[in-house]
Amino acid sequence: MKKLLVLTLGVALISGIFSTSSAQETTPLKLTLEDLYKDGVFRPKGINTIRWLKNNQGYSALEVNQNIGGNDIVMYNAKTGEREILVSASKLIPSGKNIPIIIKNYAWSEDNTKLLIFTNTRKVWRYHTRGDYWVLDLKNGKLSQIGSSMEPARLMFAKFSPNAKKVGFVYKNNIYTQILETGKVEQITTDGNTQIINGTFDWVYEEELNCRDGFRWSPDSKQISFWQMDTKGMGTFYLVNNIDSIYPKIIPLPYPKVGTDNSSAKIGSIRLDDKSITWMDIPGDPRNNYLARMEWANSSDELIIQQLNREQNTNKVFFANAATGLSKVVYTEKVETWLDVYDDLTWLNNGKEFTWLSDNTGWLHLNRVSPDNGIMTPITSGDFEVIKLLNIDQNKGYAYYIASPENATQRYLYRSKLNGKGKPDRLSPNTQTGQHSYTISPDSKYAIHTFSNHMTPRRYEVISLPDHKTLRVLEDNKELQHKLAKYSISKKEFFKIKTDEGIEFDAWMIKPNNFNPEKKYPVMFYVYGEPAGATVQDNWGGDLWHELLAQEGYLVISVDNRGTKTPRGREWRKSVYKKIGIIAPQDQAACARKIMEWDFVDSERIGIWGWSGGGSNTLNCMFRYPEIYKTGIAIAFISDQKLYDNIYQERYMSLPKNNEEGYRDGSPITHAKNLDGNLLLIHGSGDDNCHYQSCQMLVNELVKQNKYFTMIDYPMRSHSINERENTSLHLRMTMLNYLKQNLPVGSK
């Protein structure tokens, strides 16, 4: 339910930037659904996978080999731009084959003498994390497959040992290593099966804690630490495939719903010389606490482990002895609402401190924590938030991070001194308003910089730091800008709206083509509203769908309610605790009422749509405020919060026994009896995230309440509803036709 989907390619553009008027007048083109969802007309260009080399002199990138196909891996000197082919595609042709391996991803060994290639990949739930791996030895040119005797496309998370002598990987829920010199494969764990999972995770840990790669090499290459999950006792949800054979195929999915049992998780350390395992002694019920993070603690002797309790309001940081398993708590953070888990733990001062993100001051800031005494010292402070930590330069004493103190819809690069003194330095140019992202070199002298805003496609370039000087442009997407200039694209306007309660919200609006303020237009609200994301972002997003709606005659608006993931402070984000599905529709309705007062808004033609959590909010708005919303489209939603997974829903709503009223009042199904408008329900029957069951239960309730609605089921499509031929185009045709029939377009 938390997924904020990127729904199409392209963006709303400032019409003046792409003006179609010239000395030679031409008729602007109109957007079509086929352009957006079939032909990929507006697909922006990106850049191939880039890796900073550990010598800090340059970076590697993939480039197409025009002679034999495949990709060369090319090195560029960051300062001069000098180009050198590190690995020709000709070296990536396996014995007996005549074409190179297709590189999905790649990684260098610590000494840059070996290359690990990920290819022939398969999707596991959300991402391509399963496939084949090959190693190229740059010294002798030897190309060898890892686990060549195993089933194709079944290896996961392969990685070099720090000394580059072995590769570790997961195969069928067990951990293996392969000695690179001899090719010998050794099985390290033996109990992995459909119930016991070693070195990776079950569905809910992957989805809600972002845990996928479940093992770590020790710095001395002599041990491997890993998670083991035992799914016994967890409830099983069954997906039913009715379309690929004459008899249904039942697909079991271990999935812990709200209030039910989790997998049991534990962490072990394997000594590779004798394959003995020491299990870390972490107190607490392993089914009612989450081992959310684990790394080696700046040595090969100890692990640092983060344990969240079931309510996710207490995070205990343990040091665990890898040899004995004995553990001790070195830091604890506890709050009244919930805690998020971050991947920003970096060791400082030769292991004497580690970095820690906390909003204990009311704003999310970067701190230093001493494991000796648990004292936390601020690195950043003030009425702004650290959105993402990018790099730590210990030699010069700086932390580089993303923040946006003045505008929650934008993102900029800042740096602060590690000692916490002085004011933050903004490094992103003042002339580039919008959103910036960076991949910074290990020594913080260079970065791959990406910039975009709502009117500028993504621009990729190499810059120097801290002066932010452009050294070379990698891709500027000028071709896409020229293409869009031929179309009639309305302006996307950002604004703030204050409700009668005095709360101010960020929003954007796209007006219909040839907008006339003296006429009245129908409004289509786009909503997400959950704590996992935000829709009001000044970046190169996915709004050509909304531009098409504006082209049809709708006024399209999106508002970020309280609780959305924006850098507006702890109170903004966490005011929704125990009130998911309650605060969001209240805020959306309050903003809609103010907008309905505008002279050019037709208050009798107000619609709303959303996907996932936005689908749930659409339902709550339609059911709880039928006097406002006349037409709604809810896609891939949760109708009853108890039907969703426990880690996500319990994080924000607490356990059902502690918040029965909140679960009841925040669930759309509770209010279905109030439906008074036009409602279209869309769901994929193969959705492993927000299950089709949720749609069926709502349908059952609407039938019980004698409420008319429209519904479409996309067989065996997942949460994104984009698999199989013609799905995306058909879905958007369905949405557009429904809106035209039930929320009449055009001005009055």
Summary of the structure (lengths in Angstrom):
residues: 748
radius of gyration: 26.7
end to end distance: 37.1
largest distance: 81.1
contacts: 2523
relative contact order: 0.10
helix: 16%
strand: 36%
